[in-house]
């Protein structure tokens, strides 16, 4: 069997022709909420139009933007006139918008942006003011409707993760007139009575009007002033309220808020088990290292023969003593040789040395040396000092 595949380009061209041939898609009027809005440097506008269940990409070229009487922003509800076509290169279909107007909520969105800017400048969104969510809270406080799916989701997720957690519900309306005041009062009440370790305030998705109580200033300030950490879980993942910015933590959904607030007890047990095993292994390694160190120390000569070091020192002392004695003896011999040499020199200079050559020393009776004949008289007694002794003589 022979196949004739077509290229991606051919397929995209075929799909594009189908779109071009549909008259309904040539002019469509669609309403929805703007998200992921971007203004290209060329002046073209790129954004996504969404509702509660779906979304579609949109493009408005610069030539059409000159007719806009407002500045599009994320979160705005708008009505778009345009055509749906395929961008052949990427194989995606999108709306090519020719006109756009606000869908009656422009003033509400403007109030949202104004309050958001005000509270941001006051520091209500600063990270430094946000409190840490406790790891294992005993009591979870929930501010939401007591009849909606939110509380059921939170209960189901929380008890599944930790059956021992206590959930305390403070029922409040989550939309409509007066809802903001009751939400703020509920936050203050839970704080005054210390009824929870962490609070979850939330509701399901909805339009900007439905979520408006969570964009009220009274709710924002109640969240900011709360001593109990607060998790905001308002609307769907793409919905952002002022309560989300002020809260200590923002969850994309109420179920996600329960997961963030309640630790999974199975994960905790597994972590404790891993820590326990890790500590056992570490202790075993530590003991093994200590045993090896002990055996190494015991094997050292100091433990096997403790007197060896002392005997070696005695030997060194003996060697030093012998060296000192040898040095002293050498010095004595050296000095003795010098002394003998000096004695010899003195001996050669001694007048008595001449007596060995046949000379004698003549002195009178008083011991005075006689050097001249005129110093003696006939008949005088004199002494003759010879090499081997003395003799008395008389001058004739």
Protein Blocks (a to p, Z undefined) as FASTA:
>chain_A
ZZddddfklmmmmmmmmmmmpmklmpccdddddehiacdfkopacdddddfkbccddddd
fklmmmpcbdcdehiacdddddddddfknopacdddfbdcdehilmmmmmmmmmmmmmmm
nopmpmklpccddfbdfbdcddddfkbmklmmmmmmmmmmomkbccddddddfedehklm
mmmmmmmmmmmnopafbdcdddddddfklmmmmmcfklmmmmmmpmbdcdddehjfklcc
fklmmmmbdcfbfklmmmmmpccfklmmmmmmmmmmmmmmmmmmmmmmmmmmmmmmmmpm
klmmmmlmmmmmmmmmmmmmmmmmmmmmmmmmmmmmmmmmmmmmmmmmpmklmmmnopac
dddfkopacfbfklpcehiacddddfkbccddddZZ
